[in-house]
């Protein structure tokens, strides 16, 4: 889990160095899903609220995600990174059911399909 969390943090840090609007869809989704993995309790809905839990530095990602979703550039399953959130939670617990492990392995196998990442 530490290796995956470190990689997720790397994707967020790289994305933070530039303008989120200029990120390719793939690089944006890498950072967006990394945020969902690292902070599974954050939700895109209501991110602007003072009690949303969103760190100020990450709110621009949520704003950009909504902008892209409203423009038709992100599907619902991309806006709501449920698989990334679930994986972040899975990697934090110690005892797993066989079907949970199977799901996690399937998610790992399908991660990284973007050519320009």
C-alpha positions in Angstrom: 0.0 0.0 0.0 2.8 2.4 0.8 4.2 2.1 -2.7 0.8 2.7 -4.3 0.1 5.7 -1.9 3.5 7.1 -2.8 2.8 6.8 -6.5 -0.6 8.4 -6.0 1.0 11.3 -4.2 3.4 11.7 -7.0 0.6 12.0 -9.6 -1.1 14.7 -7.4 2.2 16.6 -6.8 3.0 16.6 -10.6 -0.5 17.8 -11.4 -0.3 20.6 -8.7 2.8 22.1 -10.5 0.7 23.2 -13.4 -2.7 24.4 -14.5 -5.3 21.7 -14.1 -7.1 23.0 -17.2 -4.1 22.2 -19.3 -3.7 18.6 -18.2 -4.6 15.9 -20.7 -7.7 13.9 -19.8 -5.5 11.0 -18.9 -3.1 12.9 -16.6 -6.1 14.7 -15.0 -7.8 11.4 -14.3 -4.6 10.0 -12.9 -4.4 12.9 -10.4 -8.2 12.9 -9.7 -8.2 9.1 -9.0 -5.1 9.5 -6.9 -6.9 12.0 -4.8 -9.9 9.6 -4.5 -7.4 6.8 -3.5 -5.6 8.9 -0.9 -8.7 10.7 0.5 -11.6 8.2 0.1 -13.8 10.3 2.4 -13.9 13.3 0.0 -16.8 13.5 -2.4 -17.0 15.8 -5.5 -20.5 17.0 -4.5 -20.4 20.0 -2.2 -16.6 20.4 -2.4 -16.9 24.2 -2.1 -18.6 24.0 1.3 -16.6 25.1 4.3 -17.2 21.7 6.0 -16.7 19.6 2.9 -13.4 18.3 4.2 -11.6 19.2 1.0 -8.2 20.7 1.6 -7.9 24.1 -0.1 -5.1 23.1 -2.4 -7.2 20.2 -3.8 -10.4 22.1 -4.3 -9.2 23.2 -7.8 -9.2 19.6 -8.9 -12.8 19.1 -7.8 -13.8 22.4 -9.6 -12.0 21.2 -12.8 -13.6 17.8 -12.5 -17.0 19.4 -12.4 -16.1 21.7 -15.3 -15.0 18.7 -17.4 -18.1 16.7 -16.4 -20.4 19.6 -17.3 -18.6 19.9 -20.7 -19.2 16.2 -21.3 -15.5 15.3 -21.0 -15.9 13.1 -17.9 -18.4 10.3 -17.5 -20.1 9.8 -14.1 -17.9 6.9 -13.2 -14.9 9.2 -13.9 -16.3 12.1 -11.9 -17.1 9.8 -9.0 -13.9 7.7 -8.6 -15.6 4.9 -6.7 -13.0 2.2 -7.8 -10.1 4.4 -6.6 -11.9 5.2 -3.4 -12.7 1.6 -2.8 -9.1 0.6 -3.5 -7.8 3.2 -1.1 -10.0 1.8 1.6 -9.2 -1.8 0.7 -5.5 -1.1 1.0 -5.9 0.3 4.5 -7.5 -2.8 6.0 -5.8 -6.0 7.0 -8.4 -8.8 6.6 -10.0 -9.2 3.2 -12.7 -11.5 1.9 -11.8 -13.5 -1.2 -14.2 -11.6 -3.4 -12.7 -8.3 -2.2 -9.2 -9.5 -3.2 -10.5 -10.6 -6.6 -12.0 -7.2 -7.2 -8.8 -5.5 -6.1 -6.7 -7.6 -8.4 -9.1 -6.8 -11.3 -8.8 -3.1 -10.6 -5.0 -3.3 -10.5 -5.0 -5.2 -13.8 -7.2 -2.6 -15.5 -5.2 0.5 -14.1 -2.9 2.4 -16.4 -4.6 2.1 -19.8 -3.8 5.7 -20.8 -1.1 6.1 -23.4 0.0 9.6 -22.6 0.3 9.2 -18.8 
